[in-house]
């Protein structure tokens, strides 16, 4: 699974990093985004909804938030 | 059935761009949104910094608009390219360091490049003649269209009837009669249109969408340029201008003093880049020292740090000072008297 490290970036930069990574993937691929800004818990799912991607999991461990996305059709 | 015509809308997250896109969708146009991140945007991350703001419902308003409209939103990082707009605006600044006209030209030009790359037909903005003193005037709106290269492919649905027909109107696939003729600073027509469409809970930014329109922020940015002797910045610089008290006892360094827990937490992410201070005998703020302070400056900074701690009235406060190399030492200092901090030290 492809992974993007967006830790210590503030929204909307983690969203942009996720967006740029998703653009390189195919439908059905998965992407893991590592973040620290709690704003991603709202913003990345919102971005996924408008683009038709699926958030499979949001995992919060200490300061790191890991969001797993399954890519929809572009 | 033929393919619908396609438009890319500049989506700021505010009401006007929401309505402009919706008006076009009413005419069967396929709309996708584009949102530019300059680093100066009030939108987004800055809501999360101060603790008092954390209780507010948190959302990215541009994404919220896209969801309301059911359109895709492409968020574009223009931090690096945007520096030239801030540092060398061809059309100058507004009342602060806001290069609004250059900014609008730049963003419409970026949207035009996107439009050309993706085979779209026109660009939509939520501009209204007379709404803003610099970029949305009758004489500057043609400048945006011309200098961006968008020309008659730039459609302003909210004030289109006050402007010459655009290419979509001339080609007959956009009905001018169904566009609007708003002008001036009143928000009532937009609010009525929002009610017509059933939009509620839209963003109502009090101070505009950009920190460069803020007087205090602009003063801090001008100070940063003046003391460095060059008009440059990086993303960390402009982020740190948004937080803390900025106190400059000398031209070669300044203190950034966290004002509350949220700011202290935010500033913790920058500790390794700066000499920094934290009171240990009393609770108090995290303080970053930006510049090249010498030993005397560090002692003065420690006294100022103590002044903003709970030990401000104590005889002695212990302040931990950590260098950029990560080495820490304790300084026992007398707090700087609150009433004696010169007013002109505050940026």
Interface residues (C-beta under 8 A of the other chain):
Chain A: X8 X10 X11 X12 X13 X15 X16 X19 X37 X38 X39 X42 X43 X46 X47 X49 X50 X51
Chain B: X35 X37 X43 X44 X45 X47 X48 X58 X59 X60 X63 X64 X66 X67 X70 X71 X72 X73 X74 X75 X76 X77 X239 X269
